[in-house]
Amino acid sequence: MKKITVFLLMILISMTSANFCLGNEKKNHTCFRIVDSNKDGEITFQEFEKFFGNDTERFKKADLNKNGRLSHDEYHELLGHGS
């Protein structure tokens, strides 16, 4: 619960009206950038786990190309935001 609260707080702090997680916005959303802590453009399971817990099944389901990392589009499909 604490991790989710911190995540939501980070989103609120860094959120702008044009850069929040909506399906019709440009790439590089605020929520994706927060989870992508090393800023390499992909989310590893270790990064994912910090916010979503040890949910390997959910991560594997979202990893459509099975490369062990979530692309921007895979991550937003997972959240239901579209890409």
mmCIF file of the N, C-alpha and C atoms, coordinates in Angstrom:
data_MODEL
# 
_entry.id   MODEL 
# 
loop_
_atom_site.group_PDB 
_atom_site.id 
_atom_site.type_symbol 
_atom_site.label_atom_id 
_atom_site.label_alt_id 
_atom_site.label_comp_id 
_atom_site.label_asym_id 
_atom_site.label_entity_id 
_atom_site.label_seq_id 
_atom_site.pdbx_PDB_ins_code 
_atom_site.Cartn_x 
_atom_site.Cartn_y 
_atom_site.Cartn_z 
_atom_site.occupancy 
_atom_site.B_iso_or_equiv 
_atom_site.pdbx_formal_charge 
_atom_site.auth_seq_id 
_atom_site.auth_comp_id 
_atom_site.auth_asym_id 
_atom_site.auth_atom_id 
_atom_site.pdbx_PDB_model_num 
ATOM 1   N N  . MET A 1 1  ? 0.828  -1.190  0.000   1.00 0.00 ? 1  MET A N  1 
ATOM 2   C CA . MET A 1 1  ? 0.000  0.000   0.000   1.00 0.00 ? 1  MET A CA 1 
ATOM 3   C C  . MET A 1 1  ? 0.876  1.259   0.000   1.00 0.00 ? 1  MET A C  1 
ATOM 4   N N  . LYS A 1 2  ? 1.974  1.224   0.747   1.00 0.00 ? 2  LYS A N  1 
ATOM 5   C CA . LYS A 1 2  ? 2.861  2.378   0.828   1.00 0.00 ? 2  LYS A CA 1 
ATOM 6   C C  . LYS A 1 2  ? 3.476  2.672   -0.535  1.00 0.00 ? 2  LYS A C  1 
ATOM 7   N N  . LYS A 1 3  ? 3.852  1.633   -1.274  1.00 0.00 ? 3  LYS A N  1 
ATOM 8   C CA . LYS A 1 3  ? 4.463  1.830   -2.590  1.00 0.00 ? 3  LYS A CA 1 
ATOM 9   C C  . LYS A 1 3  ? 3.470  2.470   -3.553  1.00 0.00 ? 3  LYS A C  1 
ATOM 10  N N  . ILE A 1 4  ? 2.225  2.043   -3.496  1.00 0.00 ? 4  ILE A N  1 
ATOM 11  C CA . ILE A 1 4  ? 1.196  2.622   -4.364  1.00 0.00 ? 4  ILE A CA 1 
ATOM 12  C C  . ILE A 1 4  ? 0.979  4.085   -4.012  1.00 0.00 ? 4  ILE A C  1 
ATOM 13  N N  . THR A 1 5  ? 0.953  4.404   -2.718  1.00 0.00 ? 5  THR A N  1 
ATOM 14  C CA . THR A 1 5  ? 0.782  5.780   -2.280  1.00 0.00 ? 5  THR A CA 1 
ATOM 15  C C  . THR A 1 5  ? 1.935  6.645   -2.769  1.00 0.00 ? 5  THR A C  1 
ATOM 16  N N  . VAL A 1 6  ? 3.152  6.146   -2.650  1.00 0.00 ? 6  VAL A N  1 
ATOM 17  C CA . VAL A 1 6  ? 4.329  6.887   -3.117  1.00 0.00 ? 6  VAL A CA 1 
ATOM 18  C C  . VAL A 1 6  ? 4.243  7.080   -4.629  1.00 0.00 ? 6  VAL A C  1 
ATOM 19  N N  . PHE A 1 7  ? 3.864  6.042   -5.348  1.00 0.00 ? 7  PHE A N  1 
ATOM 20  C CA . PHE A 1 7  ? 3.730  6.113   -6.801  1.00 0.00 ? 7  PHE A CA 1 
ATOM 21  C C  . PHE A 1 7  ? 2.712  7.173   -7.196  1.00 0.00 ? 7  PHE A C  1 
ATOM 22  N N  . LEU A 1 8  ? 1.563  7.158   -6.559  1.00 0.00 ? 8  LEU A N  1 
ATOM 23  C CA . LEU A 1 8  ? 0.529  8.136   -6.876  1.00 0.00 ? 8  LEU A CA 1 
ATOM 24  C C  . LEU A 1 8  ? 0.971  9.554   -6.530  1.00 0.00 ? 8  LEU A C  1 
ATOM 25  N N  . LEU A 1 9  ? 1.660  9.694   -5.430  1.00 0.00 ? 9  LEU A N  1 
ATOM 26  C CA . LEU A 1 9  ? 2.179  10.999  -5.041  1.00 0.00 ? 9  LEU A CA 1 
ATOM 27  C C  . LEU A 1 9  ? 3.192  11.499  -6.058  1.00 0.00 ? 9  LEU A C  1 
ATOM 28  N N  . MET A 1 10 ? 4.060  10.613  -6.533  1.00 0.00 ? 10 MET A N  1 
ATOM 29  C CA . MET A 1 10 ? 5.051  10.991  -7.544  1.00 0.00 ? 10 MET A CA 1 
ATOM 30  C C  . MET A 1 10 ? 4.363  11.438  -8.826  1.00 0.00 ? 10 MET A C  1 
ATOM 31  N N  . ILE A 1 11 ? 3.302  10.746  -9.198  1.00 0.00 ? 11 ILE A N  1 
ATOM 32  C CA . ILE A 1 11 ? 2.557  11.130  -10.396 1.00 0.00 ? 11 ILE A CA 1 
ATOM 33  C C  . ILE A 1 11 ? 1.936  12.505  -10.215 1.00 0.00 ? 11 ILE A C  1 
ATOM 34  N N  . LEU A 1 12 ? 1.308  12.724  -9.082  1.00 0.00 ? 12 LEU A N  1 
ATOM 35  C CA . LEU A 1 12 ? 0.669  14.018  -8.846  1.00 0.00 ? 12 LEU A CA 1 
ATOM 36  C C  . LEU A 1 12 ? 1.671  15.161  -8.834  1.00 0.00 ? 12 LEU A C  1 
ATOM 37  N N  . ILE A 1 13 ? 2.826  14.929  -8.263  1.00 0.00 ? 13 ILE A N  1 
ATOM 38  C CA . ILE A 1 13 ? 3.851  15.965  -8.206  1.00 0.00 ? 13 ILE A CA 1 
ATOM 39  C C  . ILE A 1 13 ? 4.378  16.293  -9.592  1.00 0.00 ? 13 ILE A C  1 
ATOM 40  N N  . SER A 1 14 ? 4.601  15.275  -10.405 1.00 0.00 ? 14 SER A N  1 
ATOM 41  C CA . SER A 1 14 ? 5.220  15.497  -11.706 1.00 0.00 ? 14 SER A CA 1 
ATOM 42  C C  . SER A 1 14 ? 4.213  15.692  -12.839 1.00 0.00 ? 14 SER A C  1 
ATOM 43  N N  . MET A 1 15 ? 2.942  15.591  -12.541 1.00 0.00 ? 15 MET A N  1 
ATOM 44  C CA . MET A 1 15 ? 1.899  15.644  -13.559 1.00 0.00 ? 15 MET A CA 1 
ATOM 45  C C  . MET A 1 15 ? 1.704  17.065  -14.103 1.00 0.00 ? 15 MET A C  1 
ATOM 46  N N  . THR A 1 16 ? 1.527  17.145  -15.414 1.00 0.00 ? 16 THR A N  1 
ATOM 47  C CA . THR A 1 16 ? 1.081  18.376  -16.045 1.00 0.00 ? 16 THR A CA 1 
ATOM 48  C C  . THR A 1 16 ? -0.172 18.046  -16.832 1.00 0.00 ? 16 THR A C  1 
ATOM 49  N N  . SER A 1 17 ? -0.910 19.018  -17.213 1.00 0.00 ? 17 SER A N  1 
ATOM 50  C CA . SER A 1 17 ? -2.172 18.752  -17.903 1.00 0.00 ? 17 SER A CA 1 
ATOM 51  C C  . SER A 1 17 ? -1.980 18.020  -19.228 1.00 0.00 ? 17 SER A C  1 
ATOM 52  N N  . ALA A 1 18 ? -0.834 18.196  -19.878 1.00 0.00 ? 18 ALA A N  1 
ATOM 53  C CA . ALA A 1 18 ? -0.612 17.545  -21.169 1.00 0.00 ? 18 ALA A CA 1 
ATOM 54  C C  . ALA A 1 18 ? 0.235  16.286  -21.075 1.00 0.00 ? 18 ALA A C  1 
ATOM 55  N N  . ASN A 1 19 ? 0.625  15.875  -19.881 1.00 0.00 ? 19 ASN A N  1 
ATOM 56  C CA . ASN A 1 19 ? 1.573  14.772  -19.794 1.00 0.00 ? 19 ASN A CA 1 
ATOM 57  C C  . ASN A 1 19 ? 1.180  13.737  -18.751 1.00 0.00 ? 19 ASN A C  1 
ATOM 58  N N  . PHE A 1 20 ? -0.075 13.472  -18.580 1.00 0.00 ? 20 PHE A N  1 
ATOM 59  C CA . PHE A 1 20 ? -0.529 12.429  -17.674 1.00 0.00 ? 20 PHE A CA 1 
ATOM 60  C C  . PHE A 1 20 ? -0.942 11.214  -18.488 1.00 0.00 ? 20 PHE A C  1 
ATOM 61  N N  . CYS A 1 21 ? -1.167 10.089  -17.849 1.00 0.00 ? 21 CYS A N  1 
ATOM 62  C CA . CYS A 1 21 ? -1.408 8.820   -18.542 1.00 0.00 ? 21 CYS A CA 1 
ATOM 63  C C  . CYS A 1 21 ? -2.782 8.763   -19.209 1.00 0.00 ? 21 CYS A C  1 
ATOM 64  N N  . LEU A 1 22 ? -2.860 9.254   -20.385 1.00 0.00 ? 22 LEU A N  1 
ATOM 65  C CA . LEU A 1 22 ? -4.070 9.159   -21.186 1.00 0.00 ? 22 LEU A CA 1 
ATOM 66  C C  . LEU A 1 22 ? -3.695 8.552   -22.523 1.00 0.00 ? 22 LEU A C  1 
ATOM 67  N N  . GLY A 1 23 ? -4.583 7.793   -23.095 1.00 0.00 ? 23 GLY A N  1 
ATOM 68  C CA . GLY A 1 23 ? -4.276 7.082   -24.321 1.00 0.00 ? 23 GLY A CA 1 
ATOM 69  C C  . GLY A 1 23 ? -3.998 7.966   -25.520 1.00 0.00 ? 23 GLY A C  1 
ATOM 70  N N  . ASN A 1 24 ? -4.441 9.211   -25.506 1.00 0.00 ? 24 ASN A N  1 
ATOM 71  C CA . ASN A 1 24 ? -4.290 10.059  -26.686 1.00 0.00 ? 24 ASN A CA 1 
ATOM 72  C C  . ASN A 1 24 ? -3.097 10.999  -26.593 1.00 0.00 ? 24 ASN A C  1 
ATOM 73  N N  . GLU A 1 25 ? -2.228 10.816  -25.644 1.00 0.00 ? 25 GLU A N  1 
ATOM 74  C CA . GLU A 1 25 ? -1.093 11.724  -25.507 1.00 0.00 ? 25 GLU A CA 1 
ATOM 75  C C  . GLU A 1 25 ? 0.141  11.184  -26.200 1.00 0.00 ? 25 GLU A C  1 
ATOM 76  N N  . LYS A 1 26 ? 1.166  12.008  -26.249 1.00 0.00 ? 26 LYS A N  1 
ATOM 77  C CA . LYS A 1 26 ? 2.421  11.622  -26.883 1.00 0.00 ? 26 LYS A CA 1 
ATOM 78  C C  . LYS A 1 26 ? 3.113  10.514  -26.086 1.00 0.00 ? 26 LYS A C  1 
ATOM 79  N N  . LYS A 1 27 ? 4.098  9.916   -26.699 1.00 0.00 ? 27 LYS A N  1 
ATOM 80  C CA . LYS A 1 27 ? 4.916  8.908   -26.020 1.00 0.00 ? 27 LYS A CA 1 
ATOM 81  C C  . LYS A 1 27 ? 5.633  9.524   -24.836 1.00 0.00 ? 27 LYS A C  1 
ATOM 82  N N  . ASN A 1 28 ? 6.166  8.690   -23.963 1.00 0.00 ? 28 ASN A N  1 
ATOM 83  C CA . ASN A 1 28 ? 6.956  9.136   -22.816 1.00 0.00 ? 28 ASN A CA 1 
ATOM 84  C C  . ASN A 1 28 ? 6.089  9.763   -21.722 1.00 0.00 ? 28 ASN A C  1 
ATOM 85  N N  . HIS A 1 29 ? 5.025  9.086   -21.366 1.00 0.00 ? 29 HIS A N  1 
ATOM 86  C CA . HIS A 1 29 ? 4.115  9.548   -20.326 1.00 0.00 ? 29 HIS A CA 1 
ATOM 87  C C  . HIS A 1 29 ? 4.805  9.627   -18.979 1.00 0.00 ? 29 HIS A C  1 
ATOM 88  N N  . THR A 1 30 ? 4.276  10.458  -18.125 1.00 0.00 ? 30 THR A N  1 
ATOM 89  C CA . THR A 1 30 ? 4.824  10.642  -16.785 1.00 0.00 ? 30 THR A CA 1 
ATOM 90  C C  . THR A 1 30 ? 4.859  9.333   -16.016 1.00 0.00 ? 30 THR A C  1 
ATOM 91  N N  . CYS A 1 31 ? 3.775  8.564   -16.026 1.00 0.00 ? 31 CYS A N  1 
ATOM 92  C CA . CYS A 1 31 ? 3.754  7.332   -15.229 1.00 0.00 ? 31 CYS A CA 1 
ATOM 93  C C  . CYS A 1 31 ? 4.760  6.312   -15.755 1.00 0.00 ? 31 CYS A C  1 
ATOM 94  N N  . PHE A 1 32 ? 4.952  6.256   -17.062 1.00 0.00 ? 32 PHE A N  1 
ATOM 95  C CA . PHE A 1 32 ? 5.954  5.358   -17.629 1.00 0.00 ? 32 PHE A CA 1 
ATOM 96  C C  . PHE A 1 32 ? 7.355  5.791   -17.203 1.00 0.00 ? 32 PHE A C  1 
ATOM 97  N N  . ARG A 1 33 ? 7.625  7.084   -17.269 1.00 0.00 ? 33 ARG A N  1 
ATOM 98  C CA . ARG A 1 33 ? 8.945  7.599   -16.883 1.00 0.00 ? 33 ARG A CA 1 
ATOM 99  C C  . ARG A 1 33 ? 9.246  7.340   -15.413 1.00 0.00 ? 33 ARG A C  1 
ATOM 100 N N  . ILE A 1 34 ? 8.240  7.389   -14.573 1.00 0.00 ? 34 ILE A N  1 
ATOM 101 C CA . ILE A 1 34 ? 8.455  7.139   -13.144 1.00 0.00 ? 34 ILE A CA 1 
ATOM 102 C C  . ILE A 1 34 ? 8.840  5.685   -12.907 1.00 0.00 ? 34 ILE A C  1 
ATOM 103 N N  . VAL A 1 35 ? 8.131  4.766   -13.521 1.00 0.00 ? 35 VAL A N  1 
ATOM 104 C CA . VAL A 1 35 ? 8.424  3.344   -13.329 1.00 0.00 ? 35 VAL A CA 1 
ATOM 105 C C  . VAL A 1 35 ? 9.760  2.980   -13.988 1.00 0.00 ? 35 VAL A C  1 
ATOM 106 N N  . ASP A 1 36 ? 10.067 3.582   -15.120 1.00 0.00 ? 36 ASP A N  1 
ATOM 107 C CA . ASP A 1 36 ? 11.334 3.351   -15.822 1.00 0.00 ? 36 ASP A CA 1 
ATOM 108 C C  . ASP A 1 36 ? 12.439 4.132   -15.108 1.00 0.00 ? 36 ASP A C  1 
ATOM 109 N N  . SER A 1 37 ? 12.850 3.646   -13.964 1.00 0.00 ? 37 SER A N  1 
ATOM 110 C CA . SER A 1 37 ? 13.745 4.399   -13.084 1.00 0.00 ? 37 SER A CA 1 
ATOM 111 C C  . SER A 1 37 ? 15.135 4.637   -13.673 1.00 0.00 ? 37 SER A C  1 
ATOM 112 N N  . ASN A 1 38 ? 15.620 3.747   -14.539 1.00 0.00 ? 38 ASN A N  1 
ATOM 113 C CA . ASN A 1 38 ? 16.946 3.972   -15.133 1.00 0.00 ? 38 ASN A CA 1 
ATOM 114 C C  . ASN A 1 38 ? 16.861 4.731   -16.454 1.00 0.00 ? 38 ASN A C  1 
ATOM 115 N N  . LYS A 1 39 ? 15.667 5.081   -16.864 1.00 0.00 ? 39 LYS A N  1 
ATOM 116 C CA . LYS A 1 39 ? 15.413 5.934   -18.045 1.00 0.00 ? 39 LYS A CA 1 
ATOM 117 C C  . LYS A 1 39 ? 15.977 5.376   -19.347 1.00 0.00 ? 39 LYS A C  1 
ATOM 118 N N  . ASP A 1 40 ? 15.895 4.041   -19.499 1.00 0.00 ? 40 ASP A N  1 
ATOM 119 C CA . ASP A 1 40 ? 16.384 3.431   -20.738 1.00 0.00 ? 40 ASP A CA 1 
ATOM 120 C C  . ASP A 1 40 ? 15.273 3.191   -21.759 1.00 0.00 ? 40 ASP A C  1 
ATOM 121 N N  . GLY A 1 41 ? 14.055 3.595   -21.440 1.00 0.00 ? 41 GLY A N  1 
ATOM 122 C CA . GLY A 1 41 ? 12.955 3.456   -22.377 1.00 0.00 ? 41 GLY A CA 1 
ATOM 123 C C  . GLY A 1 41 ? 12.225 2.135   -22.294 1.00 0.00 ? 41 GLY A C  1 
ATOM 124 N N  . GLU A 1 42 ? 12.596 1.284   -21.343 1.00 0.00 ? 42 GLU A N  1 
ATOM 125 C CA . GLU A 1 42 ? 11.923 0.001   -21.131 1.00 0.00 ? 42 GLU A CA 1 
ATOM 126 C C  . GLU A 1 42 ? 11.806 -0.242  -19.629 1.00 0.00 ? 42 GLU A C  1 
ATOM 127 N N  . ILE A 1 43 ? 10.828 -1.050  -19.262 1.00 0.00 ? 43 ILE A N  1 
ATOM 128 C CA . ILE A 1 43 ? 10.625 -1.365  -17.849 1.00 0.00 ? 43 ILE A CA 1 
ATOM 129 C C  . ILE A 1 43 ? 11.008 -2.815  -17.611 1.00 0.00 ? 43 ILE A C  1 
ATOM 130 N N  . THR A 1 44 ? 11.990 -3.018  -16.756 1.00 0.00 ? 44 THR A N  1 
ATOM 131 C CA . THR A 1 44 ? 12.403 -4.366  -16.381 1.00 0.00 ? 44 THR A CA 1 
ATOM 132 C C  . THR A 1 44 ? 11.478 -4.881  -15.285 1.00 0.00 ? 44 THR A C  1 
ATOM 133 N N  . PHE A 1 45 ? 11.570 -6.173  -15.001 1.00 0.00 ? 45 PHE A N  1 
ATOM 134 C CA . PHE A 1 45 ? 10.747 -6.710  -13.926 1.00 0.00 ? 45 PHE A CA 1 
ATOM 135 C C  . PHE A 1 45 ? 11.103 -6.065  -12.593 1.00 0.00 ? 45 PHE A C  1 
ATOM 136 N N  . GLN A 1 46 ? 12.384 -5.762  -12.372 1.00 0.00 ? 46 GLN A N  1 
ATOM 137 C CA . GLN A 1 46 ? 12.801 -5.136  -11.115 1.00 0.00 ? 46 GLN A CA 1 
ATOM 138 C C  . GLN A 1 46 ? 12.156 -3.759  -10.954 1.00 0.00 ? 46 GLN A C  1 
ATOM 139 N N  . GLU A 1 47 ? 12.057 -3.009  -12.029 1.00 0.00 ? 47 GLU A N  1 
ATOM 140 C CA . GLU A 1 47 ? 11.395 -1.705  -11.979 1.00 0.00 ? 47 GLU A CA 1 
ATOM 141 C C  . GLU A 1 47 ? 9.889  -1.881  -11.764 1.00 0.00 ? 47 GLU A C  1 
ATOM 142 N N  . PHE A 1 48 ? 9.311  -2.815  -12.483 1.00 0.00 ? 48 PHE A N  1 
ATOM 143 C CA . PHE A 1 48 ? 7.883  -3.124  -12.380 1.00 0.00 ? 48 PHE A CA 1 
ATOM 144 C C  . PHE A 1 48 ? 7.523  -3.535  -10.959 1.00 0.00 ? 48 PHE A C  1 
ATOM 145 N N  . GLU A 1 49 ? 8.358  -4.380  -10.372 1.00 0.00 ? 49 GLU A N  1 
ATOM 146 C CA . GLU A 1 49 ? 8.114  -4.952  -9.048  1.00 0.00 ? 49 GLU A CA 1 
ATOM 147 C C  . GLU A 1 49 ? 8.037  -3.878  -7.959  1.00 0.00 ? 49 GLU A C  1 
ATOM 148 N N  . LYS A 1 50 ? 8.762  -2.793  -8.108  1.00 0.00 ? 50 LYS A N  1 
ATOM 149 C CA . LYS A 1 50 ? 8.750  -1.719  -7.112  1.00 0.00 ? 50 LYS A CA 1 
ATOM 150 C C  . LYS A 1 50 ? 7.366  -1.108  -6.948  1.00 0.00 ? 50 LYS A C  1 
ATOM 151 N N  . PHE A 1 51 ? 6.573  -1.113  -8.003  1.00 0.00 ? 51 PHE A N  1 
ATOM 152 C CA . PHE A 1 51 ? 5.258  -0.488  -7.966  1.00 0.00 ? 51 PHE A CA 1 
ATOM 153 C C  . PHE A 1 51 ? 4.101  -1.480  -7.990  1.00 0.00 ? 51 PHE A C  1 
ATOM 154 N N  . PHE A 1 52 ? 4.320  -2.671  -8.569  1.00 0.00 ? 52 PHE A N  1 
ATOM 155 C CA . PHE A 1 52 ? 3.240  -3.626  -8.747  1.00 0.00 ? 52 PHE A CA 1 
ATOM 156 C C  . PHE A 1 52 ? 3.427  -4.921  -7.956  1.00 0.00 ? 52 PHE A C  1 
ATOM 157 N N  . GLY A 1 53 ? 4.506  -5.009  -7.190  1.00 0.00 ? 53 GLY A N  1 
ATOM 158 C CA . GLY A 1 53 ? 4.761  -6.211  -6.400  1.00 0.00 ? 53 GLY A CA 1 
ATOM 159 C C  . GLY A 1 53 ? 5.302  -7.344  -7.256  1.00 0.00 ? 53 GLY A C  1 
ATOM 160 N N  . ASN A 1 54 ? 5.446  -8.486  -6.645  1.00 0.00 ? 54 ASN A N  1 
ATOM 161 C CA . ASN A 1 54 ? 6.047  -9.649  -7.292  1.00 0.00 ? 54 ASN A CA 1 
ATOM 162 C C  . ASN A 1 54 ? 5.010  -10.402 -8.133  1.00 0.00 ? 54 ASN A C  1 
ATOM 163 N N  . ASP A 1 55 ? 4.416  -9.708  -9.076  1.00 0.00 ? 55 ASP A N  1 
ATOM 164 C CA . ASP A 1 55 ? 3.366  -10.271 -9.925  1.00 0.00 ? 55 ASP A CA 1 
ATOM 165 C C  . ASP A 1 55 ? 3.965  -10.676 -11.274 1.00 0.00 ? 55 ASP A C  1 
ATOM 166 N N  . THR A 1 56 ? 4.736  -11.765 -11.247 1.00 0.00 ? 56 THR A N  1 
ATOM 167 C CA . THR A 1 56 ? 5.429  -12.205 -12.461 1.00 0.00 ? 56 THR A CA 1 
ATOM 168 C C  . THR A 1 56 ? 4.447  -12.584 -13.574 1.00 0.00 ? 56 THR A C  1 
ATOM 169 N N  . GLU A 1 57 ? 3.318  -13.131 -13.201 1.00 0.00 ? 57 GLU A N  1 
ATOM 170 C CA . GLU A 1 57 ? 2.329  -13.533 -14.204 1.00 0.00 ? 57 GLU A CA 1 
ATOM 171 C C  . GLU A 1 57 ? 1.815  -12.321 -14.985 1.00 0.00 ? 57 GLU A C  1 
ATOM 172 N N  . ARG A 1 58 ? 1.511  -11.256 -14.268 1.00 0.00 ? 58 ARG A N  1 
ATOM 173 C CA . ARG A 1 58 ? 1.026  -10.033 -14.918 1.00 0.00 ? 58 ARG A CA 1 
ATOM 174 C C  . ARG A 1 58 ? 2.110  -9.441  -15.821 1.00 0.00 ? 58 ARG A C  1 
ATOM 175 N N  . PHE A 1 59 ? 3.344  -9.436  -15.338 1.00 0.00 ? 59 PHE A N  1 
ATOM 176 C CA . PHE A 1 59 ? 4.455  -8.913  -16.134 1.00 0.00 ? 59 PHE A CA 1 
ATOM 177 C C  . PHE A 1 59 ? 4.641  -9.738  -17.408 1.00 0.00 ? 59 PHE A C  1 
ATOM 178 N N  . LYS A 1 60 ? 4.654  -11.053 -17.277 1.00 0.00 ? 60 LYS A N  1 
ATOM 179 C CA . LYS A 1 60 ? 4.847  -11.929 -18.436 1.00 0.00 ? 60 LYS A CA 1 
ATOM 180 C C  . LYS A 1 60 ? 3.718  -11.771 -19.450 1.00 0.00 ? 60 LYS A C  1 
ATOM 181 N N  . LYS A 1 61 ? 2.502  -11.597 -18.954 1.00 0.00 ? 61 LYS A N  1 
ATOM 182 C CA . LYS A 1 61 ? 1.354  -11.412 -19.846 1.00 0.00 ? 61 LYS A CA 1 
ATOM 183 C C  . LYS A 1 61 ? 1.484  -10.097 -20.620 1.00 0.00 ? 61 LYS A C  1 
ATOM 184 N N  . ALA A 1 62 ? 1.991  -9.072  -19.967 1.00 0.00 ? 62 ALA A N  1 
ATOM 185 C CA . ALA A 1 62 ? 2.156  -7.766  -20.613 1.00 0.00 ? 62 ALA A CA 1 
ATOM 186 C C  . ALA A 1 62 ? 3.330  -7.755  -21.595 1.00 0.00 ? 62 ALA A C  1 
ATOM 187 N N  . ASP A 1 63 ? 4.322  -8.587  -21.360 1.00 0.00 ? 63 ASP A N  1 
ATOM 188 C CA . ASP A 1 63 ? 5.525  -8.642  -22.199 1.00 0.00 ? 63 ASP A CA 1 
ATOM 189 C C  . ASP A 1 63 ? 5.218  -9.426  -23.476 1.00 0.00 ? 63 ASP A C  1 
ATOM 190 N N  . LEU A 1 64 ? 4.566  -8.771  -24.408 1.00 0.00 ? 64 LEU A N  1 
ATOM 191 C CA . LEU A 1 64 ? 4.054  -9.445  -25.600 1.00 0.00 ? 64 LEU A CA 1 
ATOM 192 C C  . LEU A 1 64 ? 5.146  -10.041 -26.478 1.00 0.00 ? 64 LEU A C  1 
ATOM 193 N N  . ASN A 1 65 ? 6.292  -9.398  -26.576 1.00 0.00 ? 65 ASN A N  1 
ATOM 194 C CA . ASN A 1 65 ? 7.360  -9.941  -27.419 1.00 0.00 ? 65 ASN A CA 1 
ATOM 195 C C  . ASN A 1 65 ? 8.327  -10.838 -26.640 1.00 0.00 ? 65 ASN A C  1 
ATOM 196 N N  . LYS A 1 66 ? 8.041  -11.045 -25.363 1.00 0.00 ? 66 LYS A N  1 
ATOM 197 C CA . LYS A 1 66 ? 8.791  -11.988 -24.503 1.00 0.00 ? 66 LYS A CA 1 
ATOM 198 C C  . LYS A 1 66 ? 10.283 -11.690 -24.437 1.00 0.00 ? 66 LYS A C  1 
ATOM 199 N N  . ASN A 1 67 ? 10.636 -10.397 -24.367 1.00 0.00 ? 67 ASN A N  1 
ATOM 200 C CA . ASN A 1 67 ? 12.052 -10.039 -24.257 1.00 0.00 ? 67 ASN A CA 1 
ATOM 201 C C  . ASN A 1 67 ? 12.468 -9.713  -22.820 1.00 0.00 ? 67 ASN A C  1 
ATOM 202 N N  . GLY A 1 68 ? 11.553 -9.873  -21.874 1.00 0.00 ? 68 GLY A N  1 
ATOM 203 C CA . GLY A 1 68 ? 11.882 -9.632  -20.475 1.00 0.00 ? 68 GLY A CA 1 
ATOM 204 C C  . GLY A 1 68 ? 11.815 -8.178  -20.049 1.00 0.00 ? 68 GLY A C  1 
ATOM 205 N N  . ARG A 1 69 ? 11.323 -7.314  -20.940 1.00 0.00 ? 69 ARG A N  1 
ATOM 206 C CA . ARG A 1 69 ? 11.183 -5.889  -20.645 1.00 0.00 ? 69 ARG A CA 1 
ATOM 207 C C  . ARG A 1 69 ? 9.869  -5.402  -21.250 1.00 0.00 ? 69 ARG A C  1 
ATOM 208 N N  . LEU A 1 70 ? 9.299  -4.379  -20.628 1.00 0.00 ? 70 LEU A N  1 
ATOM 209 C CA . LEU A 1 70 ? 8.072  -3.811  -21.167 1.00 0.00 ? 70 LEU A CA 1 
ATOM 210 C C  . LEU A 1 70 ? 8.391  -2.530  -21.922 1.00 0.00 ? 70 LEU A C  1 
ATOM 211 N N  . SER A 1 71 ? 7.967  -2.507  -23.167 1.00 0.00 ? 71 SER A N  1 
ATOM 212 C CA . SER A 1 71 ? 8.086  -1.279  -23.948 1.00 0.00 ? 71 SER A CA 1 
ATOM 213 C C  . SER A 1 71 ? 7.016  -0.307  -23.463 1.00 0.00 ? 71 SER A C  1 
ATOM 214 N N  . HIS A 1 72 ? 7.078  0.893   -23.957 1.00 0.00 ? 72 HIS A N  1 
ATOM 215 C CA . HIS A 1 72 ? 6.064  1.892   -23.628 1.00 0.00 ? 72 HIS A CA 1 
ATOM 216 C C  . HIS A 1 72 ? 4.667  1.368   -23.964 1.00 0.00 ? 72 HIS A C  1 
ATOM 217 N N  . ASP A 1 73 ? 4.509  0.825   -25.166 1.00 0.00 ? 73 ASP A N  1 
ATOM 218 C CA . ASP A 1 73 ? 3.197  0.346   -25.600 1.00 0.00 ? 73 ASP A CA 1 
ATOM 219 C C  . ASP A 1 73 ? 2.723  -0.851  -24.779 1.00 0.00 ? 73 ASP A C  1 
ATOM 220 N N  . GLU A 1 74 ? 3.607  -1.777  -24.481 1.00 0.00 ? 74 GLU A N  1 
ATOM 221 C CA . GLU A 1 74 ? 3.238  -2.943  -23.666 1.00 0.00 ? 74 GLU A CA 1 
ATOM 222 C C  . GLU A 1 74 ? 2.783  -2.495  -22.282 1.00 0.00 ? 74 GLU A C  1 
ATOM 223 N N  . TYR A 1 75 ? 3.509  -1.563  -21.694 1.00 0.00 ? 75 TYR A N  1 
ATOM 224 C CA . TYR A 1 75 ? 3.166  -1.059  -20.359 1.00 0.00 ? 75 TYR A CA 1 
ATOM 225 C C  . TYR A 1 75 ? 1.785  -0.416  -20.354 1.00 0.00 ? 75 TYR A C  1 
ATOM 226 N N  . HIS A 1 76 ? 1.506  0.398   -21.354 1.00 0.00 ? 76 HIS A N  1 
ATOM 227 C CA . HIS A 1 76 ? 0.211  1.080   -21.377 1.00 0.00 ? 76 HIS A CA 1 
ATOM 228 C C  . HIS A 1 76 ? -0.933 0.157   -21.757 1.00 0.00 ? 76 HIS A C  1 
ATOM 229 N N  . GLU A 1 77 ? -0.659 -0.887  -22.518 1.00 0.00 ? 77 GLU A N  1 
ATOM 230 C CA . GLU A 1 77 ? -1.684 -1.913  -22.749 1.00 0.00 ? 77 GLU A CA 1 
ATOM 231 C C  . GLU A 1 77 ? -2.020 -2.620  -21.439 1.00 0.00 ? 77 GLU A C  1 
ATOM 232 N N  . LEU A 1 78 ? -1.004 -2.884  -20.645 1.00 0.00 ? 78 LEU A N  1 
ATOM 233 C CA . LEU A 1 78 ? -1.185 -3.505  -19.334 1.00 0.00 ? 78 LEU A CA 1 
ATOM 234 C C  . LEU A 1 78 ? -2.128 -2.679  -18.470 1.00 0.00 ? 78 LEU A C  1 
ATOM 235 N N  . LEU A 1 79 ? -1.955 -1.366  -18.489 1.00 0.00 ? 79 LEU A N  1 
ATOM 236 C CA . LEU A 1 79 ? -2.766 -0.474  -17.668 1.00 0.00 ? 79 LEU A CA 1 
ATOM 237 C C  . LEU A 1 79 ? -4.099 -0.113  -18.319 1.00 0.00 ? 79 LEU A C  1 
ATOM 238 N N  . GLY A 1 80 ? -4.272 -0.515  -19.582 1.00 0.00 ? 80 GLY A N  1 
ATOM 239 C CA . GLY A 1 80 ? -5.512 -0.207  -20.257 1.00 0.00 ? 80 GLY A CA 1 
ATOM 240 C C  . GLY A 1 80 ? -5.576 1.211   -20.794 1.00 0.00 ? 80 GLY A C  1 
ATOM 241 N N  . HIS A 1 81 ? -4.422 1.848   -20.961 1.00 0.00 ? 81 HIS A N  1 
ATOM 242 C CA . HIS A 1 81 ? -4.384 3.222   -21.448 1.00 0.00 ? 81 HIS A CA 1 
ATOM 243 C C  . HIS A 1 81 ? -4.253 3.302   -22.958 1.00 0.00 ? 81 HIS A C  1 
ATOM 244 N N  . GLY A 1 82 ? -4.006 2.208   -23.596 1.00 0.00 ? 82 GLY A N  1 
ATOM 245 C CA . GLY A 1 82 ? -3.707 2.254   -25.029 1.00 0.00 ? 82 GLY A CA 1 
ATOM 246 C C  . GLY A 1 82 ? -2.286 2.738   -25.225 1.00 0.00 ? 82 GLY A C  1 
ATOM 247 N N  . SER A 1 83 ? -1.904 3.021   -26.434 1.00 0.00 ? 83 SER A N  1 
ATOM 248 C CA . SER A 1 83 ? -0.509 3.435   -26.673 1.00 0.00 ? 83 SER A CA 1 
ATOM 249 C C  . SER A 1 83 ? -0.412 4.701   -27.466 1.00 0.00 ? 83 SER A C  1 
# 
